[in-house]
């Protein structure tokens, strides 16, 4: 936690109320915000759905690329280059 002197704030601003009383008042004011934040975190957003779809499409693309790469590598190892006649 940052103290008043470290934050560069006067002591009167940071401790305008007595310690325990100020904490109780602050927690009372923050309680509705905590509930609203919990609701927003639990909600499924369109960006979450689109992000999941993009992730799956990306993984599918990587798998497809890897399989094509392996097939081309295997093909190049199994085929022998044509030998040219030295007479030509």
Backbone torsions as a table, in degrees:
resi	resn	phi	psi	omega
1	UNK	NA	144.6	-177.8
2	UNK	-91.2	128.3	178.4
3	UNK	-80.5	168.1	-177.9
4	UNK	-62.4	-38.7	-178.7
5	UNK	-70.7	-34.1	179.1
6	UNK	-71.5	-33.9	-179.3
7	UNK	-79.9	-10.8	180.0
8	UNK	78.5	19.8	180.0
9	UNK	-102.8	146.0	175.8
10	UNK	-63.7	148.5	-178.2
11	UNK	-61.3	-32.4	-178.1
12	UNK	-67.4	-30.3	179.5
13	UNK	-74.9	-41.8	-175.9
14	UNK	-76.5	-26.4	-178.5
15	UNK	-125.8	57.3	-178.4
16	UNK	-72.7	-23.1	177.2
17	UNK	-119.8	164.1	177.6
18	UNK	-67.8	152.4	-170.6
19	UNK	-47.9	-64.8	-174.2
20	UNK	-67.2	-40.7	-179.5
21	UNK	-64.6	-41.3	178.3
22	UNK	-65.1	-38.3	178.5
23	UNK	-64.4	-40.1	179.5
24	UNK	-66.3	-44.3	179.2
25	UNK	-63.5	-41.3	179.4
26	UNK	-64.8	-42.8	179.9
27	UNK	-66.4	-33.5	176.4
28	UNK	-65.3	-39.6	-179.8
29	UNK	-72.7	-30.6	-177.4
30	UNK	-84.3	-19.0	-176.1
31	UNK	-56.2	-47.0	178.0
32	UNK	-63.5	-35.2	178.7
33	UNK	-67.9	-36.0	178.2
34	UNK	-64.7	-40.7	178.0
35	UNK	-65.1	-42.6	179.5
36	UNK	-65.1	-40.9	178.1
37	UNK	-63.2	-40.4	177.8
38	UNK	-63.3	-39.1	177.8
39	UNK	-63.5	-42.9	-179.0
40	UNK	-68.1	-35.3	179.7
41	UNK	-70.4	-31.7	-178.3
42	UNK	-80.6	-17.1	-176.1
43	UNK	-76.2	141.7	177.3
44	UNK	-90.7	120.1	-176.4
45	UNK	-98.8	157.1	177.6
46	UNK	-61.0	-37.8	179.5
47	UNK	-63.9	-30.9	176.3
48	UNK	-67.0	-42.7	179.4
49	UNK	-65.5	-48.0	179.9
50	UNK	-64.6	-37.3	177.1
51	UNK	-63.4	-40.9	177.4
52	UNK	-64.7	-42.4	177.8
53	UNK	-63.9	-42.4	178.3
54	UNK	-62.4	-38.5	177.9
55	UNK	-63.0	-45.1	-179.5
56	UNK	-66.9	-41.2	178.0
57	UNK	-64.7	-39.5	177.7
58	UNK	-62.7	-44.0	178.0
59	UNK	-64.5	-38.3	177.1
60	UNK	-62.5	-41.2	177.9
61	UNK	-63.3	-40.1	178.3
62	UNK	-65.1	-41.9	178.9
63	UNK	-64.5	-42.7	179.3
64	UNK	-64.0	-44.1	178.6
65	UNK	-60.9	-44.5	-178.7
66	UNK	-64.1	-39.0	-179.4
67	UNK	-69.2	-38.4	176.6
68	UNK	-66.2	-41.2	179.8
69	UNK	-62.5	-43.9	179.1
70	UNK	-65.8	-38.8	-179.8
71	UNK	-65.2	-42.3	179.0
72	UNK	-67.0	-38.0	178.7
73	UNK	-65.2	-43.3	179.7
74	UNK	-65.7	-40.0	179.6
75	UNK	-64.2	-39.7	-178.9
76	UNK	-71.0	-26.1	178.4
77	UNK	-79.9	-30.2	-176.3
78	UNK	-86.9	-24.6	179.2
79	UNK	-91.1	139.4	178.3
80	UNK	-101.5	140.2	179.5
81	UNK	-66.1	148.7	179.3
82	UNK	-70.7	136.0	178.3
83	UNK	-88.4	135.2	178.6
84	UNK	-86.0	146.3	173.5
85	UNK	-73.4	140.8	-178.8
86	UNK	-76.0	-12.6	-178.6
87	UNK	-79.3	-15.0	-177.0
88	UNK	-81.9	NA	NA
